[in-house]
């Protein structure tokens, strides 16, 4: 089933979701930022959740690393580049608790219409639901891949491993630490 105003392209390499006005959604950059207020699925009081997140668009599936023993308020900060396949209508994000001896527990999920993220950057907490009930929140940063506003957003908010602002801050921190070490050694030389 297609979203309103959406047409299909042939399912072949280079096929994208195209809207009636000619706008073509080729890809998304999705950053799973953090979770909060997520109910724990483990009944034992000494067990802590081992959460991970699965991001799905059409047949494309991406998974974060498992955060062992970190509970349900987790900072993931994992970024995925996703080619949006023709016919895809939703971005589905599910948070699971990894279990060793039983199947993994669904902690919550959110289903986002691609129309809502196709033309603008979105960075917010989305409500998770499980079994028809509220199950906490998951912060996602989503923008159409290739959009300049998406790259600016990442730079300002520090998402992604190659963020230039983060690199600059780290470089300045190292320089400040190095300058602090040299001034303390020159102070002791003058004594």
BATOR-835585 format. One record per residue: x, y, z of N, C-alpha, C in turn; residue number from 1; residue in one letter. Coordinates in pm, whole numbers, plus 50000, padded with zeros to 5 digits. Each point is the difference from the previous one (the first is absolute). Layout:
N
n_xx;n_yy;n_zz;ca_xx;ca_yy;ca_zz;c_xx;c_yy;c_zz;seq;type
X;Y;Z;X;Y;Z;X;Y;Z;NUM;a
...
***
This chain:
191
n_xx;n_yy;n_zz;ca_xx;ca_yy;ca_zz;c_xx;c_yy;c_zz;seq;type
50085;49883;50000;49915;50117;50000;50089;50124;50000;1;x
49969;50096;49916;50081;50120;49987;49941;50114;50081;2;x
50089;50087;50045;49955;50119;50070;49930;50093;49901;3;x
49912;50086;50049;49931;50093;49915;50101;50087;49926;4;x
49982;50016;49870;50090;50084;49923;50128;49932;49960;5;x
50009;49870;50015;50122;49927;49969;49977;49906;49883;6;x
50098;49994;49911;49993;49907;49888;50114;49902;50011;7;x
49991;49891;49928;50109;49903;50005;50089;50012;49879;8;x
50124;49964;50020;50095;49989;49890;50032;49852;49989;9;x
50054;49955;49889;50033;49859;49989;50100;49958;50107;10;x
49983;49879;50054;50090;49950;50104;50131;49954;49935;11;x
50088;50093;49978;50129;49972;49939;50103;50092;50063;12;x
50128;49970;49983;50101;50090;50055;49976;50142;49949;13;x
50007;50096;50091;49978;50139;49962;49853;50040;50004;14;x
49910;49908;50037;49858;50032;50010;49976;50063;50137;15;x
49921;50107;50002;49977;50074;50123;49852;50024;50021;16;x
49966;50049;50117;49864;50044;50028;49984;50138;49938;17;x
49901;50014;49911;49977;50128;49933;49857;50045;50032;18;x
49987;50127;50039;49869;50056;50032;49941;50068;49878;19;x
49867;50024;50002;49929;50055;49884;50057;50132;49952;20;x
50053;50082;50089;50055;50129;49959;50142;49988;49944;21;x
50050;49877;49986;50130;49978;49941;50114;49987;50101;22;x
49972;50026;50128;50104;49986;50101;50038;49853;50012;23;x
50130;49972;49999;50048;49862;50006;50081;49980;50128;24;x
49957;49908;50083;50070;49965;50123;50095;49886;49969;25;x
50129;50030;50000;50100;49898;49966;50054;49929;50122;26;x
50015;50071;50110;50057;49938;50118;49977;50082;50124;27;x
50024;49938;50113;49988;50067;50129;50127;49976;50081;28;x
50035;50097;50080;50100;49979;50102;49921;49994;50131;29;x
50012;49888;50068;49927;49979;50126;50102;49982;50111;30;x
49992;50086;50102;50084;49984;50118;49912;49960;50116;31;x
50029;49884;50057;49932;49956;50122;50080;50066;50112;32;x
49941;50100;50064;50074;50083;50095;49995;49941;50141;33;x
49880;49990;50057;49990;49952;50139;49857;49955;50031;34;x
49988;49926;50110;49868;49958;50047;49982;50051;50142;35;x
49874;50011;50041;49970;50038;50139;49863;49946;50039;36;x
49986;49974;50129;49873;49955;50060;49947;49871;49938;37;x
50088;49913;49953;49957;49874;49938;49983;49896;50110;38;x
49886;49932;50001;49974;49897;50102;50095;49883;49981;39;x
50048;49943;50110;50091;49886;49994;49919;49872;49982;40;x
50046;49915;49909;49929;49875;49974;50045;49888;50092;41;x
50116;50016;50063;50052;49895;50087;49931;50007;50136;42;x
49937;49890;50039;49925;49996;50125;50091;49993;50123;43;x
50117;49944;49984;50091;49985;50114;50059;50135;50038;44;x
49998;50034;50129;50047;50133;50040;50150;50022;49977;45;x
50080;49894;49996;50144;50016;49982;50040;50001;49853;46;x
49904;49976;49912;50029;50004;49856;49978;50141;49949;47;x
50085;50040;49908;49985;50129;49935;49987;49973;49851;48;x
49921;50081;49933;49976;49979;49857;50129;50013;49920;49;x
50006;49926;49890;50109;50006;49903;49939;50050;49869;50;x
49969;50130;49991;49923;50050;49886;50080;50016;49871;51;x
49927;49988;49890;50050;50033;49868;49881;50045;49917;52;x
50028;50067;49888;49894;50056;49917;50015;49948;49857;53;x
49886;49968;49938;49995;49958;49860;49923;50107;49923;54;x
50063;50053;49894;49941;50102;49914;49969;49934;49866;55;x
49874;50009;49954;49958;49935;49876;49929;50098;49908;56;x
50042;50002;49873;49931;50075;49896;49982;49902;49884;57;x
49874;49961;49975;49976;49899;49896;50074;49872;50036;58;x
50085;49954;49909;50077;49877;50024;50137;50027;50061;59;x
50033;50126;50023;50131;50037;50056;49992;50003;50152;60;x
50092;49927;50064;49999;49988;50146;50139;50031;50054;61;x
50008;50086;50102;50125;50037;50067;49982;49979;50150;62;x
50107;49956;50067;49992;49969;50143;50113;50068;50076;63;x
49966;50059;50114;50103;50059;50086;50073;49888;50074;64;x
50108;50037;50066;50068;49901;50085;49916;49978;50126;65;x
50022;49888;50065;49930;49967;50125;50072;50071;50114;66;x
49924;50066;50085;50055;50071;50116;49977;49914;50124;67;x
50092;49908;50024;49987;49902;50109;49993;50067;50137;68;x
49895;49965;50072;49985;50043;50139;49981;50149;50020;69;x
49965;50073;49894;49988;50146;50013;49859;50046;50033;70;x
49907;49907;50015;49864;50040;50033;49927;50056;49880;71;x
49904;50086;50024;49913;50046;49893;50013;50148;49967;72;x
50081;50074;50074;50031;50138;49964;50142;49997;49947;73;x
50012;49983;49869;50128;49972;49936;50032;50109;49898;74;x
50127;50039;49992;50047;50086;49893;50059;49911;49892;75;x
49934;49992;49887;50046;49917;49888;50093;50079;49909;76;x
49954;50115;49954;50072;50087;49907;50061;49922;49884;77;x
49917;49917;49936;50043;49922;49884;49926;50048;49876;78;x
50077;50023;49895;49949;50062;49878;49999;49899;49885;79;x
49890;49999;49924;49984;49909;49886;49964;50078;49875;80;x
50064;49966;49890;49964;50051;49867;49911;49894;49938;81;x
49880;50038;49961;49904;49903;49947;49951;50043;49863;82;x
50018;49914;49900;49939;50021;49869;49854;49959;50013;83;x
49911;50089;49963;49857;49973;50014;49953;49925;49876;84;x
49958;49873;50017;49955;49923;49884;49865;50047;49948;85;x
49978;49982;49871;49872;50035;49940;49888;49926;50073;86;x
49891;50069;50021;49885;49938;50065;50001;50011;50152;87;x
50112;50041;50058;50005;50014;50147;49912;50116;50043;88;x
49926;49981;50106;49909;50105;50048;50028;50044;50143;89;x
50074;49917;50077;50021;50030;50141;50143;49972;50044;90;x
50039;50072;50100;50123;49975;50076;49952;49934;50129;91;x
50041;49876;50022;49958;49927;50119;50121;49983;50090;92;x
49988;50043;50125;50110;49992;50095;49952;49921;50122;93;x
50073;49892;50031;49963;49912;50111;50117;49991;50097;94;x
49968;50004;50129;50101;49984;50104;49976;49865;50068;95;x
50108;49920;50008;49992;49866;50057;50093;49988;50120;96;x
49970;49901;50085;50088;49959;50109;50058;49865;49959;97;x
50131;49992;49987;50068;49876;49960;49993;49901;50115;98;x
49950;49881;49971;49994;49894;50099;50086;49883;49954;99;x
50063;49932;50094;50090;49890;49967;49926;49870;49974;100;x
49908;49964;50087;49936;49868;49993;49860;50001;49940;101;x
49944;50118;49979;49866;50010;49941;50007;50100;49884;102;x
49891;50011;49927;49999;50097;49890;50004;50142;50058;103;x
50057;50092;49922;50014;50138;50045;49863;50063;50021;104;x
49991;50086;50103;49874;50064;50035;49988;50134;49929;105;x
49885;50026;49939;49971;50130;49942;49967;50096;50113;106;x
50081;50105;50015;49975;50100;50103;49902;50107;49951;107;x
50006;50028;49869;49909;50100;49943;50037;50028;49856;108;x
49906;50060;49929;50025;50033;49860;49925;50126;49961;109;x
50048;50061;49891;49933;50115;49941;50002;49983;49849;110;x
49889;50037;49937;49987;49991;49854;49978;50142;49949;111;x
50094;50048;49915;49997;50138;49954;49976;50002;49849;112;x
49900;50074;49957;49971;50013;49858;50116;50074;49932;113;x
50050;49948;49891;50113;50063;49930;49968;50142;49955;114;x
49873;50029;49973;49961;50136;49962;50038;50100;50108;115;x
49997;49956;50126;50028;50090;50112;50148;50031;50017;116;x
50087;49923;49934;50145;50023;50014;50068;50019;49864;117;x
49923;50000;49892;50058;50005;49866;50056;50136;49962;118;x
49948;50107;50056;50039;50134;49955;50058;50089;50108;119;x
50011;49951;50119;50049;50086;50108;50075;49916;50102;120;x
50089;50066;50072;50072;49932;50108;49908;49984;50119;121;x
50010;49886;50063;49922;49972;50120;50098;49952;50106;122;x
49997;50062;50116;50084;49959;50113;49914;50014;50123;123;x
49945;49888;50046;49910;50007;50115;49984;49862;50064;124;x
49939;50000;50116;49963;49875;50067;49869;49952;49941;125;x
49999;49876;49955;49878;49937;49949;49946;49907;50107;126;x
49868;49997;50021;49942;49909;50098;50007;49856;49949;127;x
50047;49911;50086;50002;49857;49968;49873;49937;50054;128;x
49953;49898;49931;49883;49925;50047;50030;49851;49991;129;x
49945;49925;50093;50010;49854;49999;49868;49945;50053;130;x
49940;49912;49925;49873;49942;50042;49891;50103;50018;131;x
50003;50108;49919;49898;50104;50008;50018;50096;50117;132;x
50109;49987;50073;50024;50087;50115;50127;50083;49980;133;x
50005;50113;50065;50119;50085;49997;50118;49925;50059;134;x
50116;50010;49935;50115;49920;50045;50128;50083;50009;135;x
49988;50130;50014;50117;50086;50010;50020;50081;49875;136;x
50124;50053;49983;50028;50088;49887;50136;49969;49940;137;x
50012;50026;49871;50126;49980;49929;50027;50124;49917;138;x
50117;50061;50023;50036;50119;49923;50070;49959;49870;139;x
49945;50051;49890;50055;49974;49868;50029;50133;49931;140;x
50110;50005;49926;50028;50112;49911;49993;49944;49859;141;x
49907;50050;49920;49976;49946;49867;50001;50115;49900;142;x
50074;49984;49891;49993;50098;49893;50024;49933;49866;143;x
49944;50061;49895;50022;49946;49867;50149;50004;49968;144;x
50056;49887;49964;50143;49994;49971;50033;50091;49883;145;x
50113;50068;50014;50045;50089;49894;49952;50142;50019;146;x
49907;50024;50091;49953;50136;50019;50103;50077;50081;147;x
50029;50121;49961;50098;50082;50070;49953;50029;50142;148;x
49869;50013;50019;49951;50027;50134;50028;49882;50093;149;x
49999;49879;49946;50033;49882;50081;50145;50003;50046;150;x
50091;50039;49912;50141;50007;50038;50023;50109;50103;151;x
49932;50114;49985;50010;50108;50099;49946;49952;50134;152;x
49888;49930;49997;49940;49948;50123;50098;49910;50073;153;x
50062;49906;49930;50097;49910;50062;50116;50077;50061;154;x
50049;50098;49928;50113;50079;50049;49965;50074;50128;155;x
49881;50058;50005;49960;50077;50118;49968;49913;50121;156;x
49950;49879;49976;49956;49915;50110;50097;49888;50034;157;x
50110;49989;49927;50103;49903;50035;49966;49857;49969;158;x
49911;49976;49903;49966;49862;49963;50102;49946;49901;159;x
50031;49874;50013;50088;49936;49903;50145;50002;50041;160;x
50075;49900;49956;50139;49983;50041;50093;50104;49939;161;x
49967;50052;49882;50093;50092;49933;49956;50145;50014;162;x
49933;50032;50107;49950;50135;50022;50115;50099;50016;163;x
50007;50105;49914;50112;50094;50007;50003;50082;50129;164;x
49884;50033;50058;49998;50076;50125;50059;49915;50112;165;x
49962;49873;50006;50054;49912;50103;50151;49987;49986;166;x
50048;49987;49876;50143;49988;49977;50072;50128;50044;167;x
49942;50116;49970;50060;50127;50040;50005;50013;50152;168;x
49890;49965;50066;49998;50007;50147;50107;49910;50061;169;x
50015;49879;49945;50101;49907;50051;50140;50056;49979;170;x
50025;50058;49883;50130;50058;49969;50031;50115;50096;171;x
49902;50087;50024;50019;50112;50093;50024;49950;50142;172;x
49928;49895;50038;50017;49941;50133;50142;49947;50017;173;x
50050;49927;49897;50137;49947;50006;50102;50113;50007;174;x
49978;50108;49921;50091;50114;50001;50000;50067;50137;175;x
49882;50019;50056;49989;50063;50132;50071;49915;50104;176;x
49982;49868;49994;50066;49910;50094;50151;50007;49981;177;x
50045;49999;49874;50143;50009;49970;50056;50132;50049;178;x
49930;50112;49974;50046;50131;50047;50003;50006;50151;179;x
49903;49936;50064;49997;49996;50147;50117;49921;50055;180;x
50037;49890;49934;50114;49920;50044;50129;50077;49983;181;x
50017;50076;49888;50125;50074;49978;50011;50116;50096;182;x
49890;50067;50034;50010;50114;50091;50031;49951;50142;183;x
49948;49882;50039;50031;49952;50134;50144;49953;50008;184;x
50056;49947;49891;50140;49958;50005;50091;50120;49998;185;x
49963;50108;49930;50085;50120;49999;49992;50071;50134;186;x
49883;49990;50068;49987;50060;50134;50093;49929;50097;187;x
50011;49868;49990;50084;49927;50093;50148;50023;49968;188;x
50033;50033;49873;50139;50028;49963;50046;50131;50062;189;x
49908;50096;50017;50040;50130;50052;50018;50000;50150;190;x
49956;49897;50070;50013;49993;50145;50138;49975;50044;191;x
***
